[in-house]
């Protein structure tokens, strides 16, 4: 059996910056631990400081290298930085660094950087369910900037935006990236666009294409900037860090930060409430069996049975 | 505004075999009409007679032709037959026949056959949400056999099994169908296997492959038969109809029919109950806004807010 965690102690230690305590708390999130509501309650009043930045882009654009270079740039600005890498397909992670994160090892001995990968498969609600809790832990631990990225492609690339204050979309020249990105819905979610590997042919074409496509977005106050980088040489990465700071200022002064975070909280509350009701249903197994038998026999219709189940479970009270 | 349906009248007419009334009732299901609980209540006591047979298979195996030939075979046994084709990707159907269902037109003037396509996109719960209600309507209308098939591939091919008493898996020689099928999980769900286009090269190889793979399934009372057909010539199709009848006898005598249908009712009840709770949450929009604002401000944690939402909505009462 797992040791019962001393949540208040863990949170106090995490707030003092102890990486081991932060890691343990995130493991509780990852495992969907029964202690999760306690963790959530203990960190709630210490949240709201961290700037959550989602990093997204197709494989091959240099996401890992860019993340690493961005960590360095943010550290030069003396920010406390966390990297949360979420793997939506993996059923386990063990909290280990990702295999391809070799360059990240340069940050290993830097106390201002916390790096963690987290599996979200199996977690009720997947990425969308697990990430907000983990972000709250890192926020309460005093991080100034939290970089969130997903491993893999597809839906999870878009989902990153739903947990971030600012979304950075990474592209690379050529390979029809522009069109691919549009297809994946990635253009709509970008607050900042980065064309990495900008020393390659086609960087200006990609920028032009991108500008046209961004121009097709509905009129908005924030004009998403396009930054060219060569992450392997660190070129342009300070500009990305600056644009991230600019976007935060815009979010704060426009009231958009509060709006985005409130909308996020709303989705989170609804998802947790539904999960709670679903658990109550599961605890009414015998009652459901009885209702199902009546429906099978034609003595009850499924809608009436569903209402009976809702009544039976007492609506979570 | 849509006309308010006279549900008792529609059900009475459907039970007399009026195709127009059946079609109208299925449209109410398809549109997720507010009258749906009334429809469900009105048909409940008239259900349990029809044998629901799911037909599934990759594109190119001759599913439409096989369905049509099977309808003819079942009509020769003087069975009342319905075909419900579900399109999980289409947002509309209008109740029209599917475009590729040309051969089906031979049944158009046959009063013992009801053919209907139904869109399930947009319906809360997709195929799994819409199909059981439509099947109850067809059951109450006096159908002896209801053939259910999905348009398109992927998950919906497997979902068919979850609404059927008997699942028929269609394959064709060559094209690595066997392996593809195993990958898609189709082998696990088949109660009867049909190798169509059996006049082509490789039919026996496919049968051998299939037998080996079925042999790997856990020991079970029912040994899934493999039937070779040439649907375009009607060859072997009577054998399929016979195997369908055999499987029904097995289901009845083994008690498996009742078990499968009760398990199905259970899933349906849970899904409907969750949908009902979700609707209640939606009606508490102001309350959720207030909770979300508190979470955003750090005054409340999301788990406590979720519990407050469950309390607020009164658990559906």
Interface residues (C-beta under 8 A of the other chain):
Chain A: X36 X37 X40 X41 X43 X44 X45 X46 X47 X48 X132 X133 X258 X261 X262 X263 X265 X266 X268 X269 X270 X272 X273 X274 X275 X276 X277 X278 X281 X288 X289 X291 X292 X293 X295 X296 X297 X298 X299 X300 X301 X302 X303 X304 X305 X306 X307 X309 X310 X311 X313 X314 X315 X316 X317
Chain B: X36 X37 X40 X41 X43 X44 X45 X46 X47 X48 X132 X133 X258 X261 X262 X263 X265 X266 X268 X269 X270 X272 X273 X274 X275 X276 X277 X278 X281 X288 X289 X291 X292 X293 X295 X296 X297 X298 X299 X300 X301 X302 X303 X304 X305 X306 X307 X309 X310 X311 X313 X314 X315 X316 X317
